[in-house]
Amino acid sequence: MACGSDETQRIARGTTRVLSRDRLANCALTLRAATIADVPQLYQWRTDPETRRQSFFQGVTPSGFRAHCSALLLDVNTRVYVAEAAGIAAGTGQIAWQADGSGAYAEISYTLAPECRGLRLAPHLVDLLTKEAQHLGHTRIVARVKAGNIASLRALERSGYRIVETIIELAYADR
């Protein structure tokens, strides 16, 4: 079998998932501030086909993503985090300060590492981001989700969010 073939990739992902499941079984998630050193891992997660399918941002190049992340890490209105469990990077989250006609709010967003999907970590990550946003002084916290992204909608509902508005293909959840 050639190195890098689909079968090799499937086996590699399966092995990672088994190791992750074993190590993550009884571990709590924690957040740490993302750094520029995390960008290659974040890019890998960001360009995963399922992540791209569920994302609002479709076209991502390595250099464009690095520039985007560099700007976010310096933005005083945005916090970017890496979620970890048992020393394993399991996903990423972001809190961005926004404003609309109803006033200021925090918008949370998150992505799980592909090998960590199906482990029921998303509601925990949403809870951590929500608590962090509250700790930072926000009382109105919103998440924007593609209407067809049932897994994220369920994770948000498990964390106490409810759908308050759906615009075309875009669902807004508010807590």
Phi and psi restraints in degrees (value plus and minus 20) as a CYANA .aco file:
   2 ALA   PHI     -91.8   -51.8
   2 ALA   PSI     121.4   161.4
   3 CYS   PHI     -81.8   -41.8
   3 CYS   PSI     113.0   153.0
   4 GLY   PHI      69.4   109.4
   4 GLY   PSI     -18.1    21.9
   5 SER   PHI     -87.9   -47.9
   5 SER   PSI     146.2   186.2
   6 ASP   PHI     -78.7   -38.7
   6 ASP   PSI     -59.6   -19.6
   7 GLU   PHI     -84.6   -44.6
   7 GLU   PSI     -63.3   -23.3
   8 THR   PHI     -80.6   -40.6
   8 THR   PSI     -64.5   -24.5
   9 GLN   PHI     -83.0   -43.0
   9 GLN   PSI     -60.6   -20.6
  10 ARG   PHI     -83.5   -43.5
  10 ARG   PSI     -64.1   -24.1
  11 ILE   PHI     -84.3   -44.3
  11 ILE   PSI     -65.2   -25.2
  12 ALA   PHI     -80.4   -40.4
  12 ALA   PSI     -65.6   -25.6
  13 ARG   PHI     -84.0   -44.0
  13 ARG   PSI     -60.7   -20.7
  14 GLY   PHI     -82.7   -42.7
  14 GLY   PSI     -61.9   -21.9
  15 THR   PHI     -83.5   -43.5
  15 THR   PSI     -65.3   -25.3
  16 THR   PHI     -79.1   -39.1
  16 THR   PSI     -63.1   -23.1
  17 ARG   PHI     -83.4   -43.4
  17 ARG   PSI     -63.0   -23.0
  18 VAL   PHI     -81.3   -41.3
  18 VAL   PSI     -66.5   -26.5
  19 LEU   PHI     -81.9   -41.9
  19 LEU   PSI     -63.3   -23.3
  20 SER   PHI     -83.5   -43.5
  20 SER   PSI     -66.3   -26.3
  21 ARG   PHI     -78.4   -38.4
  21 ARG   PSI     -64.1   -24.1
  22 ASP   PHI     -82.5   -42.5
  22 ASP   PSI     -66.2   -26.2
  23 ARG   PHI     -97.4   -57.4
  23 ARG   PSI     -46.8    -6.8
  24 LEU   PHI    -112.8   -72.8
  24 LEU   PSI     -26.0    14.0
  25 ALA   PHI     -69.6   -29.6
  25 ALA   PSI     -66.0   -26.0
  26 ASN   PHI    -143.8  -103.8
  26 ASN   PSI      11.5    51.5
  27 CYS   PHI    -127.8   -87.8
  27 CYS   PSI     124.6   164.6
  28 ALA   PHI    -108.5   -68.5
  28 ALA   PSI     126.0   166.0
  29 LEU   PHI     -98.7   -58.7
  29 LEU   PSI     127.2   167.2
  30 THR   PHI    -152.1  -112.1
  30 THR   PSI     137.6   177.6
  31 LEU   PHI    -129.4   -89.4
  31 LEU   PSI     122.2   162.2
  32 ARG   PHI    -154.4  -114.4
  32 ARG   PSI     133.7   173.7
  33 ALA   PHI     -84.0   -44.0
  33 ALA   PSI     113.1   153.1
  34 ALA   PHI     -92.6   -52.6
  34 ALA   PSI     132.2   172.2
  35 THR   PHI    -147.7  -107.7
  35 THR   PSI     151.9   191.9
  36 ILE   PHI     -80.8   -40.8
  36 ILE   PSI     -46.9    -6.9
  37 ALA   PHI     -87.1   -47.1
  37 ALA   PSI     -39.7     0.3
  38 ASP   PHI    -102.4   -62.4
  38 ASP   PSI     -32.4     7.6
  39 VAL   PHI     -76.3   -36.3
  39 VAL   PSI     -64.4   -24.4
  40 PRO   PHI     -78.5   -38.5
  40 PRO   PSI     -61.2   -21.2
  41 GLN   PHI     -87.3   -47.3
  41 GLN   PSI     -63.2   -23.2
  42 LEU   PHI     -82.3   -42.3
  42 LEU   PSI     -58.4   -18.4
  43 TYR   PHI     -84.1   -44.1
  43 TYR   PSI     -62.6   -22.6
  44 GLN   PHI     -79.8   -39.8
  44 GLN   PSI     -66.0   -26.0
  45 TRP   PHI     -84.9   -44.9
  45 TRP   PSI     -61.3   -21.3
  46 ARG   PHI     -84.6   -44.6
  46 ARG   PSI     -50.7   -10.7
  47 THR   PHI    -116.6   -76.6
  47 THR   PSI     -16.0    24.0
  48 ASP   PHI     -78.9   -38.9
  48 ASP   PSI     115.4   155.4
  49 PRO   PHI     -74.8   -34.8
  49 PRO   PSI     -62.4   -22.4
  50 GLU   PHI     -88.6   -48.6
  50 GLU   PSI     -59.9   -19.9
  51 THR   PHI     -80.6   -40.6
  51 THR   PSI     -65.7   -25.7
  52 ARG   PHI     -82.8   -42.8
  52 ARG   PSI     -58.7   -18.7
  53 ARG   PHI     -82.2   -42.2
  53 ARG   PSI     -54.8   -14.8
  54 GLN   PHI    -114.6   -74.6
  54 GLN   PSI     -20.4    19.6
  55 SER   PHI    -116.2   -76.2
  55 SER   PSI     134.4   174.4
  56 PHE   PHI     -98.9   -58.9
  56 PHE   PSI     -45.8    -5.8
  57 PHE   PHI    -121.1   -81.1
  57 PHE   PSI      90.7   130.7
  58 GLN   PHI    -114.4   -74.4
  58 GLN   PSI     -74.8   -34.8
  59 GLY   PHI    -106.8   -66.8
  59 GLY   PSI      94.4   134.4
  60 VAL   PHI    -153.4  -113.4
  60 VAL   PSI     103.4   143.4
  61 THR   PHI    -123.7   -83.7
  61 THR   PSI     136.3   176.3
  62 PRO   PHI     -76.1   -36.1
  62 PRO   PSI     -65.5   -25.5
  63 SER   PHI     -89.8   -49.8
  63 SER   PSI     -59.4   -19.4
  64 GLY   PHI     -84.5   -44.5
  64 GLY   PSI     -59.8   -19.8
  65 PHE   PHI     -86.8   -46.8
  65 PHE   PSI     -62.3   -22.3
  66 ARG   PHI     -81.1   -41.1
  66 ARG   PSI     -63.6   -23.6
  67 ALA   PHI     -84.2   -44.2
  67 ALA   PSI     -62.2   -22.2
  68 HIS   PHI     -80.6   -40.6
  68 HIS   PSI     -68.3   -28.3
  69 CYS   PHI     -84.7   -44.7
  69 CYS   PSI     -60.9   -20.9
  70 SER   PHI     -78.4   -38.4
  70 SER   PSI     -63.8   -23.8
  71 ALA   PHI     -85.2   -45.2
  71 ALA   PSI     -62.7   -22.7
  72 LEU   PHI     -83.0   -43.0
  72 LEU   PSI     -60.9   -20.9
  73 LEU   PHI     -85.4   -45.4
  73 LEU   PSI     -43.9    -3.9
  74 LEU   PHI    -115.5   -75.5
  74 LEU   PSI     -31.8     8.2
  75 ASP   PHI     -93.2   -53.2
  75 ASP   PSI     101.0   141.0
  76 VAL   PHI     -89.9   -49.9
  76 VAL   PSI     -33.7     6.3
  77 ASN   PHI    -118.7   -78.7
  77 ASN   PSI     -11.5    28.5
  78 THR   PHI    -157.8  -117.8
  78 THR   PSI     120.3   160.3
  79 ARG   PHI    -142.1  -102.1
  79 ARG   PSI     112.2   152.2
  80 VAL   PHI    -136.9   -96.9
  80 VAL   PSI     113.6   153.6
  81 TYR   PHI    -147.5  -107.5
  81 TYR   PSI     136.9   176.9
  82 VAL   PHI    -132.7   -92.7
  82 VAL   PSI     110.6   150.6
  83 ALA   PHI    -112.9   -72.9
  83 ALA   PSI     112.8   152.8
  84 GLU   PHI    -148.7  -108.7
  84 GLU   PSI     129.7   169.7
  85 ALA   PHI    -161.0  -121.0
  85 ALA   PSI     107.1   147.1
  86 ALA   PHI      32.5    72.5
  86 ALA   PSI      16.8    56.8
  87 GLY   PHI      58.2    98.2
  87 GLY   PSI     -16.4    23.6
  88 ILE   PHI    -122.4   -82.4
  88 ILE   PSI     108.2   148.2
  89 ALA   PHI     -89.1   -49.1
  89 ALA   PSI      98.0   138.0
  90 ALA   PHI    -129.4   -89.4
  90 ALA   PSI     -31.8     8.2
  91 GLY   PHI     151.2   191.2
  91 GLY   PSI    -193.5  -153.5
  92 THR   PHI    -159.3  -119.3
  92 THR   PSI     133.3   173.3
  93 GLY   PHI    -162.6  -122.6
  93 GLY   PSI     140.2   180.2
  94 GLN   PHI    -162.5  -122.5
  94 GLN   PSI     123.1   163.1
  95 ILE   PHI    -143.0  -103.0
  95 ILE   PSI     101.5   141.5
  96 ALA   PHI    -142.1  -102.1
  96 ALA   PSI     112.3   152.3
  97 TRP   PHI    -100.6   -60.6
  97 TRP   PSI     110.8   150.8
  98 GLN   PHI    -153.2  -113.2
  98 GLN   PSI     154.0   194.0
  99 ALA   PHI    -170.1  -130.1
  99 ALA   PSI     125.9   165.9
 100 ASP   PHI    -163.0  -123.0
 100 ASP   PSI    -185.9  -145.9
 101 GLY   PHI     -82.1   -42.1
 101 GLY   PSI     -39.2     0.8
 102 SER   PHI    -114.4   -74.4
 102 SER   PSI     -21.4    18.6
 103 GLY   PHI      94.3   134.3
 103 GLY   PSI    -186.1  -146.1
 104 ALA   PHI    -100.6   -60.6
 104 ALA   PSI     130.8   170.8
 105 TYR   PHI    -176.0  -136.0
 105 TYR   PSI     144.6   184.6
 106 ALA   PHI    -124.9   -84.9
 106 ALA   PSI     114.8   154.8
 107 GLU   PHI    -128.4   -88.4
 107 GLU   PSI     103.8   143.8
 108 ILE   PHI    -120.5   -80.5
 108 ILE   PSI     129.7   169.7
 109 SER   PHI    -166.9  -126.9
 109 SER   PSI     136.3   176.3
 110 TYR   PHI    -174.7  -134.7
 110 TYR   PSI     140.9   180.9
 111 THR   PHI    -162.5  -122.5
 111 THR   PSI     113.8   153.8
 112 LEU   PHI    -113.9   -73.9
 112 LEU   PSI     126.9   166.9
 113 ALA   PHI     -79.4   -39.4
 113 ALA   PSI     118.8   158.8
 114 PRO   PHI     -71.5   -31.5
 114 PRO   PSI     -59.0   -19.0
 115 GLU   PHI     -92.9   -52.9
 115 GLU   PSI     -29.0    11.0
 116 CYS   PHI    -124.1   -84.1
 116 CYS   PSI     -18.6    21.4
 117 ARG   PHI     -88.9   -48.9
 117 ARG   PSI     129.3   169.3
 118 GLY   PHI      62.5   102.5
 118 GLY   PSI     -16.8    23.2
 119 LEU   PHI    -118.6   -78.6
 119 LEU   PSI     -14.7    25.3
 120 ARG   PHI      41.2    81.2
 120 ARG   PSI      15.8    55.8
 121 LEU   PHI    -106.9   -66.9
 121 LEU   PSI     -44.0    -4.0
 122 ALA   PHI     -76.4   -36.4
 122 ALA   PSI     -67.9   -27.9
 123 PRO   PHI     -80.7   -40.7
 123 PRO   PSI     -53.8   -13.8
 124 HIS   PHI     -88.1   -48.1
 124 HIS   PSI     -60.9   -20.9
 125 LEU   PHI     -85.4   -45.4
 125 LEU   PSI     -61.9   -21.9
 126 VAL   PHI     -81.1   -41.1
 126 VAL   PSI     -63.9   -23.9
 127 ASP   PHI     -79.7   -39.7
 127 ASP   PSI     -64.7   -24.7
 128 LEU   PHI     -81.7   -41.7
 128 LEU   PSI     -64.9   -24.9
 129 LEU   PHI     -85.0   -45.0
 129 LEU   PSI     -59.1   -19.1
 130 THR   PHI     -84.3   -44.3
 130 THR   PSI     -66.1   -26.1
 131 LYS   PHI     -83.4   -43.4
 131 LYS   PSI     -59.1   -19.1
 132 GLU   PHI     -85.2   -45.2
 132 GLU   PSI     -62.9   -22.9
 133 ALA   PHI     -82.0   -42.0
 133 ALA   PSI     -61.1   -21.1
 134 GLN   PHI     -84.8   -44.8
 134 GLN   PSI     -62.3   -22.3
 135 HIS   PHI     -79.7   -39.7
 135 HIS   PSI     -53.2   -13.2
 136 LEU   PHI    -101.6   -61.6
 136 LEU   PSI     -17.6    22.4
 137 GLY   PHI      82.4   122.4
 137 GLY   PSI     -15.1    24.9
 138 HIS   PHI    -108.8   -68.8
 138 HIS   PSI     115.9   155.9
 139 THR   PHI    -127.9   -87.9
 139 THR   PSI     -44.3    -4.3
 140 ARG   PHI    -126.4   -86.4
 140 ARG   PSI      97.8   137.8
 141 ILE   PHI    -147.7  -107.7
 141 ILE   PSI     110.5   150.5
 142 VAL   PHI    -146.5  -106.5
 142 VAL   PSI     129.6   169.6
 143 ALA   PHI    -149.5  -109.5
 143 ALA   PSI     117.7   157.7
 144 ARG   PHI    -125.1   -85.1
 144 ARG   PSI     107.4   147.4
 145 VAL   PHI    -156.8  -116.8
 145 VAL   PSI     118.3   158.3
 146 LYS   PHI     -81.6   -41.6
 146 LYS   PSI     117.0   157.0
 147 ALA   PHI     -76.2   -36.2
 147 ALA   PSI     -52.8   -12.8
 148 GLY   PHI    -104.4   -64.4
 148 GLY   PSI     -20.0    20.0
 149 ASN   PHI    -107.6   -67.6
 149 ASN   PSI      57.0    97.0
 150 ILE   PHI     -82.2   -42.2
 150 ILE   PSI     -59.5   -19.5
 151 ALA   PHI     -80.8   -40.8
 151 ALA   PSI     -64.6   -24.6
 152 SER   PHI     -89.2   -49.2
 152 SER   PSI     -59.9   -19.9
 153 LEU   PHI     -79.3   -39.3
 153 LEU   PSI     -62.8   -22.8
 154 ARG   PHI     -85.9   -45.9
 154 ARG   PSI     -62.0   -22.0
 155 ALA   PHI     -80.9   -40.9
 155 ALA   PSI     -62.7   -22.7
 156 LEU   PHI     -86.1   -46.1
 156 LEU   PSI     -61.5   -21.5
 157 GLU   PHI     -82.1   -42.1
 157 GLU   PSI     -61.6   -21.6
 158 ARG   PHI     -81.6   -41.6
 158 ARG   PSI     -45.1    -5.1
 159 SER   PHI    -115.4   -75.4
 159 SER   PSI      -9.9    30.1
 160 GLY   PHI      75.4   115.4
 160 GLY   PSI     -16.9    23.1
 161 TYR   PHI    -101.2   -61.2
 161 TYR   PSI     136.8   176.8
 162 ARG   PHI    -158.0  -118.0
 162 ARG   PSI     130.4   170.4
 163 ILE   PHI     -93.5   -53.5
 163 ILE   PSI     106.5   146.5
 164 VAL   PHI    -133.4   -93.4
 164 VAL   PSI     -37.2     2.8
 165 GLU   PHI    -182.1  -142.1
 165 GLU   PSI     119.2   159.2
 166 THR   PHI    -144.6  -104.6
 166 THR   PSI     105.6   145.6
 167 ILE   PHI    -138.9   -98.9
 167 ILE   PSI      94.3   134.3
 168 ILE   PHI      27.9    67.9
 168 ILE   PSI    -126.5   -86.5
 169 GLU   PHI    -121.0   -81.0
 169 GLU   PSI      -8.2    31.8
 170 LEU   PHI    -137.3   -97.3
 170 LEU   PSI     103.9   143.9
 171 ALA   PHI    -128.0   -88.0
 171 ALA   PSI     115.0   155.0
 172 TYR   PHI    -126.3   -86.3
 172 TYR   PSI     110.6   150.6
 173 ALA   PHI    -133.2   -93.2
 173 ALA   PSI     120.8   160.8
 174 ASP   PHI    -151.6  -111.6
 174 ASP   PSI     128.3   168.3
